[in-house]
């Protein structure tokens, strides 16, 4: 993508494009296991990735698709933390350089880790427009290639590699629950899984306080929420104010629906992961377990009978947050 390109790019995401992303990135990232937590429940622990989050999958897929000249000039992105870390890591592994535009209020643990991978950090305001404008300015000023955090074919295909792994490890999964912010992970995972087994029910999960994607899905119209609403949730990784346009089209045609969870349920799930499963989950990573815990015994649960997989999207939690869970 050139410096003057928009934050989305044309391109069809299919099972083959996801497999292509897998082949380009397999030697650079981790294949996370599928762990059984309870009878009928499995977790995909993306907190075990090199950067502690699934985001490195999409970052590597995007950077490995660039040509040597683009890698030589460097890349820029905007991110509340985990995608920024992924881009910084991918650039480091591929001998490139990264600039990461991070909004004020992002968890400092994520800012520090992006910098530790060698990224140049630029701060900006909290709104999506402020992030995008700042990243575009950096791209134009320095000749950098702009890699958006979720609405990009290579990024989506890279995230879809997690879906391929879920199917390989548990082909008879009945339900897969995926956190959703901008929708790259949900779009990629749902595309992979529904291509391989159309009977699998894939659900997006959001906090009640940042449920713009659920509203978009219900209405059939892409709907955004302002930063002052989405920033209320403790789940900072899904404070994205609107689904990506490309992601929305993929999601609306491939998922069973959206589930929303309370802040209390998120905290309870994060505590369960830490104290019972011995897994570190940042609040965003815990939303899928929170939804499962609320629905598992409900008479009107939308979950199909059979094995359920919850995606733990990341474990980059502030130490103070973790201390408060014990």
C-alpha positions as CSV (number, residue, x, y, z in Angstrom):
1,X,0.0,0.0,0.0
2,X,1.4,3.4,-0.9
3,X,1.6,6.3,1.5
4,X,-1.3,8.0,-0.2
5,X,-3.6,4.9,-0.1
6,X,-6.7,4.8,2.0
7,X,-7.0,2.7,5.2
8,X,-8.7,-0.1,3.3
9,X,-7.6,-2.0,0.2
10,X,-9.4,-4.0,-2.4
11,X,-9.0,-7.8,-2.4
12,X,-11.0,-10.9,-2.0
13,X,-10.5,-13.0,1.2
14,X,-10.9,-16.7,0.6
15,X,-9.6,-19.9,2.0
16,X,-6.8,-19.8,-0.5
17,X,-5.7,-16.3,0.4
18,X,-5.7,-17.4,4.1
19,X,-3.6,-20.4,3.2
20,X,-1.2,-18.2,1.3
21,X,-0.8,-16.0,4.4
22,X,-0.1,-19.2,6.5
23,X,2.6,-20.3,4.1
24,X,4.3,-16.9,4.2
25,X,4.3,-16.5,8.0
26,X,4.4,-20.0,9.5
27,X,8.2,-19.8,10.2
28,X,7.9,-16.4,11.9
29,X,5.0,-16.9,14.3
30,X,3.7,-19.5,16.7
31,X,1.0,-22.1,16.1
32,X,-0.9,-21.8,19.3
33,X,-2.5,-25.0,20.7
34,X,-6.1,-25.7,21.4
35,X,-6.5,-26.4,25.2
36,X,-9.5,-28.1,26.8
37,X,-10.7,-26.1,29.8
38,X,-13.8,-28.2,30.7
39,X,-16.2,-30.7,29.3
40,X,-17.2,-29.3,25.9
41,X,-15.0,-26.2,26.2
42,X,-11.7,-25.4,24.5
43,X,-9.6,-22.2,24.4
44,X,-7.4,-20.9,21.6
45,X,-4.7,-19.1,23.7
46,X,-3.4,-16.3,21.5
47,X,-1.8,-14.8,24.5
48,X,1.0,-17.3,23.8
49,X,1.9,-15.6,20.6
50,X,5.3,-13.9,20.3
51,X,3.8,-10.5,21.1
52,X,1.1,-11.8,23.5
53,X,-1.7,-11.3,21.0
54,X,-3.2,-12.7,17.7
55,X,-2.4,-9.3,16.0
56,X,1.1,-10.5,15.0
57,X,-0.6,-12.9,12.6
58,X,-2.1,-10.2,10.5
59,X,1.0,-7.9,10.8
60,X,3.3,-10.6,9.5
61,X,0.9,-11.4,6.6
62,X,0.8,-7.8,5.6
63,X,4.5,-7.2,5.8
64,X,5.5,-10.4,4.0
65,X,3.3,-9.3,1.1
66,X,5.4,-6.0,0.7
67,X,8.2,-5.7,-1.8
68,X,11.8,-5.1,-0.8
69,X,11.6,-1.3,-1.6
70,X,8.5,-0.9,0.7
71,X,10.2,-2.9,3.5
72,X,13.3,-0.7,3.1
73,X,11.3,2.5,3.5
74,X,9.5,1.2,6.5
75,X,5.8,1.0,7.6
76,X,3.4,2.9,9.8
77,X,0.2,1.9,11.5
78,X,-2.3,3.3,14.1
79,X,-3.2,1.1,17.1
80,X,-4.3,1.1,20.7
81,X,-1.5,-1.4,21.4
82,X,-1.6,-5.0,20.2
83,X,-1.6,-4.3,16.4
84,X,1.2,-1.8,17.0
85,X,3.2,-4.5,18.8
86,X,2.5,-6.9,16.0
87,X,3.7,-4.4,13.3
88,X,6.8,-3.5,15.4
89,X,7.6,-7.2,15.8
90,X,7.0,-8.1,12.2
91,X,9.2,-5.1,11.0
92,X,12.0,-6.2,13.4
93,X,11.9,-9.8,12.1
94,X,11.9,-8.7,8.5
95,X,14.6,-6.1,8.8
96,X,12.2,-3.2,8.3
97,X,11.3,-0.3,10.6
98,X,8.0,0.7,12.1
99,X,6.2,3.8,13.3
100,X,3.2,3.2,15.5
101,X,0.6,5.9,16.1
102,X,-1.0,5.2,19.5
103,X,-3.9,7.2,21.1
104,X,-3.7,8.8,24.5
105,X,-5.1,6.5,27.1
106,X,-3.8,3.3,25.6
107,X,-2.4,0.9,28.2
108,X,1.2,1.8,28.8
109,X,2.3,-1.8,29.0
110,X,1.4,-2.1,25.3
111,X,3.1,1.2,24.4
112,X,6.3,0.0,26.1
113,X,6.3,-3.3,24.3
114,X,5.8,-1.8,20.9
115,X,8.8,0.5,21.7
116,X,10.8,-2.5,22.9
117,X,10.4,-4.1,19.4
118,X,12.1,-1.0,18.0
119,X,9.0,1.0,16.9
120,X,9.0,4.8,16.8
121,X,5.9,5.9,18.9
122,X,3.7,8.8,17.9
123,X,0.9,9.8,20.2
124,X,-2.5,11.1,19.1
125,X,-6.1,11.8,20.3
126,X,-8.6,9.0,21.1
127,X,-10.9,9.2,18.1
128,X,-10.6,6.9,15.1
129,X,-10.2,10.0,12.8
130,X,-7.3,11.3,14.8
131,X,-5.6,8.0,14.7
132,X,-6.0,7.6,10.9
133,X,-5.1,11.2,10.1
134,X,-1.9,11.0,12.2
135,X,-0.8,7.7,10.6
136,X,-1.5,9.1,7.1
137,X,0.6,12.2,7.9
138,X,3.5,10.0,9.0
139,X,3.2,7.9,5.8
140,X,3.2,11.0,3.6
141,X,6.0,12.8,5.5
142,X,8.4,9.8,5.6
143,X,7.4,7.7,2.5
144,X,6.1,4.9,4.7
145,X,3.7,2.1,3.8
146,X,0.5,2.4,5.8
147,X,-0.7,-0.9,7.3
148,X,-4.2,-0.4,8.9
149,X,-5.0,-2.5,12.0
150,X,-8.0,-4.5,10.6
151,X,-9.6,-3.4,7.4
152,X,-7.0,-4.8,5.0
153,X,-7.1,-8.1,3.0
154,X,-3.6,-9.3,4.0
155,X,-4.3,-8.5,7.7
156,X,-7.6,-10.3,7.6
157,X,-6.1,-13.3,5.8
158,X,-3.3,-13.4,8.5
159,X,-5.8,-13.4,11.3
160,X,-7.7,-16.2,9.5
161,X,-4.8,-18.5,10.1
162,X,-6.1,-18.9,13.6
163,X,-9.4,-20.3,12.2
164,X,-7.5,-22.9,10.1
165,X,-5.7,-24.1,13.2
166,X,-8.9,-24.4,15.1
167,X,-10.4,-26.5,12.4
168,X,-7.3,-28.7,12.2
169,X,-7.3,-29.3,15.9
170,X,-11.1,-29.7,16.4
171,X,-12.9,-30.2,13.1
172,X,-16.2,-31.1,14.9
173,X,-16.4,-27.8,16.8
174,X,-20.0,-26.7,17.0
175,X,-19.4,-23.0,18.1
176,X,-16.5,-20.6,18.0
177,X,-16.6,-17.4,19.9
178,X,-14.3,-14.5,18.7
179,X,-13.7,-11.1,20.2
180,X,-14.5,-8.2,17.9
181,X,-13.2,-4.7,17.7
182,X,-12.5,-3.6,14.1
183,X,-13.5,-7.1,13.0
184,X,-10.3,-8.4,11.3
185,X,-10.0,-11.5,13.6
186,X,-13.7,-12.3,13.4
187,X,-13.8,-11.9,9.6
188,X,-10.7,-14.0,9.0
189,X,-11.6,-16.8,11.4
190,X,-15.2,-17.0,10.2
191,X,-14.1,-17.0,6.5
192,X,-11.7,-19.9,7.2
193,X,-14.1,-22.0,9.4
194,X,-17.2,-21.5,7.2
195,X,-15.2,-22.5,4.1
196,X,-14.2,-25.7,5.8
197,X,-17.4,-26.6,7.7
198,X,-20.5,-24.5,7.0
199,X,-22.2,-26.0,10.0
200,X,-19.9,-24.3,12.5
201,X,-21.6,-21.4,14.3
202,X,-19.3,-18.5,14.7
203,X,-20.2,-15.6,17.0
204,X,-18.6,-12.2,17.6
205,X,-18.4,-11.1,21.2
206,X,-18.3,-7.5,22.4
207,X,-18.7,-5.6,25.7
208,X,-22.1,-4.1,26.2
209,X,-20.4,-0.7,26.6
210,X,-18.8,-0.9,23.1
211,X,-21.3,-2.9,21.1
212,X,-21.2,-1.0,17.8
213,X,-20.6,-4.2,15.8
214,X,-23.6,-5.9,17.3
215,X,-25.7,-2.9,16.4
216,X,-24.3,-2.9,12.8
217,X,-25.1,-6.6,12.5
218,X,-28.7,-6.2,13.8
219,X,-29.5,-3.2,11.5
220,X,-27.6,-4.3,8.4
221,X,-26.0,-0.9,8.3
222,X,-22.4,-0.1,9.3
223,X,-22.8,1.9,12.5
224,X,-20.1,3.7,14.5
225,X,-20.0,4.7,18.2
226,X,-18.1,7.7,19.4
227,X,-14.9,7.3,21.5
228,X,-16.6,8.7,24.6
229,X,-18.9,5.6,24.5
230,X,-16.5,2.8,23.5
231,X,-13.8,4.1,25.9
232,X,-16.0,3.2,28.9
233,X,-15.2,-0.5,28.6
234,X,-12.2,-2.0,30.4
235,X,-11.6,-4.1,27.3
236,X,-9.3,-1.6,25.6
237,X,-8.6,-3.8,22.6
238,X,-12.2,-3.6,21.4
239,X,-12.7,0.2,21.8
240,X,-12.6,0.5,18.0
241,X,-15.5,2.7,17.1
242,X,-16.6,1.0,13.9
243,X,-16.1,-2.3,12.1
244,X,-14.0,-2.1,8.9
245,X,-16.0,-1.9,5.8
246,X,-14.4,-5.0,4.2
247,X,-14.7,-6.8,7.5
248,X,-18.4,-6.0,7.9
249,X,-19.2,-7.5,4.5
250,X,-17.4,-10.7,5.4
251,X,-18.9,-10.9,8.9
252,X,-22.5,-10.3,8.0
253,X,-22.5,-13.2,5.5
254,X,-20.7,-15.7,7.7
255,X,-21.5,-15.5,11.4
256,X,-24.4,-16.7,13.5
257,X,-24.7,-13.5,15.5
258,X,-23.2,-11.3,18.2
259,X,-23.1,-11.7,21.9
260,X,-22.5,-8.9,24.4
261,X,-21.2,-9.1,27.9
262,X,-21.0,-6.8,31.0
263,X,-17.9,-5.4,32.6
264,X,-18.5,-7.6,35.6
265,X,-18.6,-10.7,33.4
266,X,-15.4,-9.7,31.7
267,X,-13.6,-9.3,35.1
268,X,-14.9,-12.6,36.3
269,X,-13.7,-14.4,33.2
270,X,-10.3,-12.8,33.4
271,X,-10.0,-13.9,37.0
272,X,-11.1,-17.4,36.2
273,X,-8.4,-17.6,33.5
274,X,-5.7,-16.4,35.9
275,X,-6.7,-18.4,39.0
276,X,-8.1,-21.6,37.5
277,X,-6.6,-22.1,34.1
278,X,-3.3,-20.4,34.8
279,X,-3.6,-18.3,31.7
280,X,-3.1,-14.5,31.5
281,X,-5.9,-12.8,29.7
282,X,-6.2,-9.0,29.1
283,X,-9.8,-7.8,29.4
284,X,-10.5,-8.1,25.7
285,X,-9.2,-11.6,25.6
286,X,-11.6,-12.6,28.3
287,X,-14.8,-11.5,26.6
288,X,-15.5,-14.8,24.9
289,X,-15.2,-16.8,28.1
290,X,-17.5,-14.3,29.8
291,X,-20.1,-14.9,27.1
292,X,-19.7,-18.7,27.3
293,X,-20.1,-18.6,31.1
294,X,-23.3,-16.6,30.8
295,X,-24.8,-18.8,28.1
296,X,-23.7,-22.4,28.9
297,X,-26.7,-23.2,31.1
298,X,-29.3,-20.8,29.6
299,X,-32.4,-22.3,28.2
300,X,-32.5,-19.9,25.3
301,X,-28.8,-20.1,24.5
302,X,-28.0,-19.6,20.8
303,X,-25.0,-22.0,21.1
304,X,-25.4,-25.3,19.3
305,X,-24.9,-28.5,21.1
306,X,-21.4,-29.7,20.9
307,X,-17.8,-28.5,21.4
308,X,-17.3,-24.8,21.9
309,X,-14.0,-22.9,21.3
310,X,-13.4,-19.5,22.8
311,X,-10.6,-17.4,21.4
312,X,-8.4,-15.7,24.0
313,X,-7.2,-13.0,21.8
314,X,-4.4,-11.6,24.0
315,X,-2.7,-11.4,27.4
316,X,-1.1,-8.0,27.4
317,X,-2.7,-6.9,30.7
318,X,-1.4,-4.2,33.0
319,X,0.2,-5.7,36.1
320,X,-2.1,-3.6,38.3
321,X,-5.2,-5.1,36.5
322,X,-3.9,-8.6,37.2
323,X,-3.1,-7.9,40.8
324,X,-6.7,-6.8,41.3
325,X,-8.0,-10.1,40.1
326,X,-6.5,-12.2,42.8
